[in-house]
Amino acid sequence: MNQPQQPTRPTQEDNYGQSYTSSTTENGSLLNKAGQLLSKGSMGDLLGKLSTTQKVLGGALLVFGVSKLLSGNKAGKAAKASNGQQADTLNELLYFVNDRVEGYQRAAAESKDPQLSGYYKQLVSQSQQFANELNGYLRQQGHERQTSTTAKGKLYRGWMDAKAAITGFDESAILGSNIYGEEWALKAYEDALDDHTLTGAMRQAVERQSAQSQKTYRELQKLQAKQPA
């Protein structure tokens, strides 16, 4: 004789599944209803249909969404500010790099020493490469190339030309002028590297150029020391 089967008691998982399904169905219905109520402009009716839990959950989601929106806006503004600062720093540095180009062009034209003149021409080429590299980063950020020089550099070169017209060109004086100009460049690189918005490849490029400028500065000092008194 077959024994009557005992009724199966619902497990905790079954209750959870039924509850979840019921909640999901209810939430879906409420969402549909919410759309209809909102289309009629009845926010009061919508709030009246929501349970306390749903109101709390909805409020939390709203706060989370607003916070993400605000943080996204802040991040975007910070990125724009950083790019603007980088552009300002690169522009300022380029004034002195362009001074460097013109200074060595002038030295190469004035020097009567073939070896020194050849060395100055190498430094012209190096300075132009520096300027092209920095301008490349400016262009990546949507800015125009910077080709201007400093007012200080223009005045100094004008004064050196006037002095040379009276006393003539002197190799030691030309070297001294180049050393002075290199000191300006080194200070400009130092100021640029103080800007912590310069990061990654851009910062590495400025550091590399600064190291080359320091090397040139030491070499010019050695060359001047070899000049006859």
C-alpha positions in Angstrom: 0.0 0.0 0.0 1.4 3.3 -1.0 2.2 5.7 1.8 0.7 9.1 1.4 3.4 11.7 0.5 4.1 14.3 3.0 3.5 17.8 1.8 6.8 19.5 0.8 7.6 22.5 3.1 8.9 25.5 1.3 12.6 26.1 1.9 14.2 29.4 2.8 15.5 29.6 -0.8 12.0 29.1 -2.2 10.6 31.8 0.0 13.4 34.1 -1.0 12.9 33.3 -4.7 9.1 34.0 -4.4 9.8 37.2 -2.5 12.3 38.3 -5.0 10.0 37.5 -7.9 7.1 39.2 -6.2 9.2 42.3 -5.4 10.6 42.4 -9.0 7.1 42.2 -10.4 5.8 44.8 -8.0 8.7 47.1 -8.8 8.2 46.7 -12.5 4.5 47.6 -12.1 5.4 50.6 -10.0 7.9 51.8 -12.5 5.3 51.5 -15.3 2.8 53.3 -13.0 5.5 55.9 -12.2 5.9 56.7 -15.8 2.2 57.2 -16.2 1.9 59.4 -13.1 4.9 61.5 -14.0 3.6 62.1 -17.5 0.5 63.6 -15.8 2.7 65.6 -13.5 1.4 63.9 -10.3 4.5 63.5 -8.1 2.3 63.2 -5.0 0.5 60.2 -6.4 3.8 58.6 -7.3 5.2 59.0 -3.8 2.0 57.7 -2.3 2.5 54.5 -4.3 6.0 53.8 -3.1 6.8 51.8 0.0 9.1 53.3 2.6 11.9 50.9 1.5 11.5 52.0 -2.1 11.5 55.6 -1.1 14.8 55.2 0.8 16.3 53.2 -2.0 15.3 55.7 -4.6 16.7 58.5 -2.4 20.0 56.7 -2.0 20.2 56.2 -5.8 19.4 59.8 -6.4 22.1 61.0 -4.0 24.6 58.5 -5.6 23.8 59.7 -9.1 24.1 63.4 -8.1 27.5 62.7 -6.4 28.8 60.9 -9.5 27.7 63.8 -11.7 29.3 66.4 -9.5 32.5 64.3 -9.2 32.6 63.9 -12.9 32.2 67.7 -13.4 35.0 68.4 -10.9 37.3 65.9 -12.6 36.6 67.5 -16.0 37.3 71.0 -14.6 40.5 69.8 -12.9 41.7 68.2 -16.2 41.0 71.5 -18.1 42.8 73.5 -15.4 45.8 71.1 -15.5 46.0 71.4 -19.3 45.8 75.2 -19.1 48.6 75.3 -16.6 50.7 73.0 -18.7 50.2 75.2 -21.8 51.2 78.3 -19.8 54.4 76.6 -18.5 55.3 75.3 -22.0 54.7 78.8 -23.5 56.9 80.4 -20.9 59.7 77.9 -21.4 59.5 78.3 -25.2 60.2 82.0 -25.0 63.6 81.1 -23.6 64.2 78.2 -25.9 63.5 80.5 -28.8 66.0 83.0 -27.3 68.5 80.2 -27.2 68.0 79.6 -31.0 68.5 83.2 -31.9 71.4 83.6 -29.5 73.4 80.7 -31.0 72.5 81.8 -34.6 74.0 85.2 -33.8 77.1 83.6 -32.2 77.6 81.3 -35.2 77.4 84.3 -37.6 79.8 86.5 -35.5 82.5 83.9 -34.5 85.6 83.8 -36.6 86.8 80.6 -35.1 85.7 77.7 -37.4 85.5 75.2 -34.5 83.4 77.5 -32.3 81.2 78.5 -35.1 80.5 74.9 -36.0 79.7 74.2 -32.3 77.3 77.1 -32.2 75.5 75.8 -35.3 75.1 72.4 -33.6 73.5 74.2 -30.6 71.2 76.1 -33.0 70.0 72.7 -34.4 69.6 71.3 -30.8 67.6 74.3 -29.7 65.3 74.1 -32.7 64.7 70.4 -31.9 63.9 71.4 -28.3 61.4 74.0 -29.6 59.8 71.6 -32.0 59.3 69.0 -29.2 57.7 71.5 -26.8 55.5 72.9 -29.6 54.4 69.4 -30.4 53.0 69.1 -26.9 51.3 72.4 -27.2 49.7 71.4 -30.5 48.4 68.2 -28.9 46.5 70.3 -26.4 45.0 72.4 -29.2 47.3 75.4 -28.9 49.3 77.3 -31.5 53.1 77.0 -31.9 55.0 79.5 -29.8 57.7 81.2 -31.9 58.2 84.4 -29.9 61.3 85.3 -27.8 61.5 87.3 -24.5 61.7 91.0 -24.4 64.8 90.7 -22.2 66.5 88.5 -24.8 65.8 91.0 -27.6 67.2 93.9 -25.6 70.3 91.9 -24.6 71.0 90.9 -28.2 70.5 94.5 -29.3 72.9 95.7 -26.7 75.5 93.1 -27.7 75.2 94.2 -31.4 75.7 97.8 -30.4 78.7 96.9 -28.3 80.3 94.8 -31.1 79.9 97.7 -33.5 82.1 99.7 -31.3 84.7 97.2 -29.9 84.5 94.5 -32.6 83.7 90.8 -32.2 85.6 89.0 -29.6 85.5 85.2 -29.1 85.6 85.4 -25.3 82.8 88.0 -25.3 80.7 85.8 -27.6 81.3 82.8 -25.3 80.4 85.0 -22.3 77.1 86.1 -24.0 76.3 82.4 -24.7 77.0 81.4 -21.1 74.7 84.2 -19.9 72.0 83.1 -22.2 72.4 79.5 -21.1 71.9 80.6 -17.5 68.6 82.1 -18.5 67.6 78.9 -20.1 68.5 76.8 -17.1 66.5 79.0 -14.8 63.5 78.7 -17.2 63.8 74.9 -17.1 64.0 74.9 -13.4 60.8 77.0 -13.2 59.1 74.7 -15.6 60.0 71.6 -13.6 58.6 73.3 -10.5 55.1 72.9 -12.2 53.8 69.6 -10.9 51.1 69.5 -13.6 53.9 68.5 -16.1 53.8 64.7 -16.0 54.6 61.7 -18.0 56.4 62.1 -21.4 56.0 65.8 -21.3 58.0 66.1 -18.0 60.6 63.6 -19.2 61.2 65.8 -22.3 61.7 68.9 -20.2 64.0 67.1 -17.8 66.0 65.7 -20.8 66.3 69.2 -22.3 67.3 70.7 -19.0 70.1 68.1 -18.6 71.4 68.9 -22.1 71.3 72.6 -21.3 73.4 72.0 -18.2 75.9 70.0 -20.2 76.2 72.9 -22.7 76.6 75.4 -19.9 79.6 73.5 -18.5 81.1 73.1 -22.0 80.9 76.8 -22.7 82.6 77.6 -19.4 85.4 75.2 -20.4 85.8 76.8 -23.8 85.9 80.3 -22.3 88.6 79.3 -19.8 90.8 78.3 -22.8 90.6 81.7 -24.4 93.7 83.9 -24.1 93.5 86.6 -21.5 
